[in-house]
């Protein structure tokens, strides 16, 4: 390809050795996809266990991100969502990843959502088998309980266990846990813990800042807390997940997950009862019939985001390069997968497939316009 943003990485005809920094969803999905492609990858993480951060949540919903218009960004999430559904369905046959395709009702509680959802379903080729606009009575029938709002229904949506999904990815991978990996460059190779690698993937969230070659990336953490509530006689009837600016999962083992708070500029992960109150307040405002749920637990974590709320995926350019003029010298073989935010379950898997395409020099799973929309070089002029 002529476009330097999309130029494939090559290791002079030899199978490349790859190091992946981060043993959460982003890093382990990269390791999994590389292994499937016949590429050896070592996974480094300073924690003693995989999924030590937000990837260790009890369960997480998988949904696309919604855009009113058809554009490269919307294609990233729409195609990733479809591919993730198929992948999770097949994976569940071999390994328990906590996958349940119970559908999700996205309640329309603002005029802006109504306009966006209608534009999306009418103008982006969504088949009615996969996305339907429903009146309140139709949404109530599908939910199994009374809802007062219309909804966008995604029957293929649902949830997985990020913990179990990470364990599935990690099976048979080379894990180097409890290691604070430092990356240096020497004579065209990347060096970590005395080992030489042809390529390195920074899939360690905000810690990508610690790499001297990527410290300029404009990444921020957003704190989020989920609340676990016990099902009761009303909530047990819920047959789908609900989304309304927050979300509530269908009951799993007698527990619903309600989320999530969204706090910039706060980096602690200590449980905060005020966040539980906020999560439940949003729920009962959208669905008054679900008031009075009893809290049984909570978990807080940090999600990494970018200024435009899109993931940062692909080759890491030199600071000072432009999106149309990226030099390879000194940066060859350095890649990134971060900034997945609240859509990490879907987005990290899409990124892993694409990075494997680049590293193995195989046909790209993302079209050029979409790859440019999520590439790191888009921020070079704005840092």
Protein Blocks (a to p, Z undefined) as FASTA:
>chain_A
ZZlkloccdeehiacddddedjdfklmmmmmmmmmnopacddddfbfbehklmmlgfbdc
ddddddfbdcfklmmmmmmmmmmmmmmmmmmmmocghiacebpadddfbfklmmmmmmmm
mmnopafkloccddfklmmmmnopacfbdcdddfkgccddfklmmmmmmgopacdehiac
ddddeehiaceehiacfbdcdfehjmlmmpmklmmpccdddddddddddddfklmmpmbd
cdehiacdddeehiacddddddehiabfbdcfklmmmmmmmmmmmmmmlghiacfbdcdd
dddddfkopacedjdddehiafklccfehpgoiacdehkljmlmmmmmmmmmmmmmmmno
pacfbdfklmmmmmmklmmmmZZ
